[in-house]
Amino acid sequence: MTYASELTAAMSWLGQKEDTIFIGQQVCYPGNALFKTLEGVPIEKRIELPVAEEMQMGMSIGMAMTGKTVISIYPRFDFLLCAMNQLVNHLDKDLYKMPGRVIIRTCVGSTKPMHPGAQHCGNYVAGLTMMLRNTRIIMLREDSDILGAYQSVYNGKNSDRYCGQWRNSIVVEFGDYYGS
């Protein structure tokens, strides 16, 4: 299996769950590499959004408050930065009763075969780790870890190597691995 096929298998697995919903840019229409990994997710479970990152995070929190498990897709880590108010001051502070959870899916953009520019390949895990106290960050460097990581995040297990004490998670993919 390849990195991309493992991501597709994980998204298909999540797409079969009754309480999941997928929101973000290019979840219904092609435009980036993440779109292809959603081919096993029913179209009625996908909500296409405009480029409005902070609104997307607010919607994700609101949907989780209704019991949904929201897979909130930000195609590039650089653009997740636009949602920091909602992420740091609302989701991470665990202010609201949320029977659901938010799984943020993002990607450090590929630099191969050519560098895409500074706003497409940033990795901000170190900075976010210092800011977030109640949101787990998982980096998917090995294709063999992908399905297990998403299963653990969805199931909210408190004793495994992925989830620990955290209810909400950021899962970071790496665009350079999509071709492998």
Secondary structure, DSSP 8 states (H G I E B T S, - for coil): --HHHHHHHHHHHHHTSTTEEEEETTSSS--SHHHHTTTTS-GGGEEE--S-HHHHHHHHHHHHHTT-EEEEEESSHHHHGGGHHHIIIIITTT-S--SSEEEEEEEE---SSS---GGGS---HHHHHHH-SSEEEEE--SGGGHHHHHHHHHHT-SSSTTTTT-SEEEEEEEGGGTT-
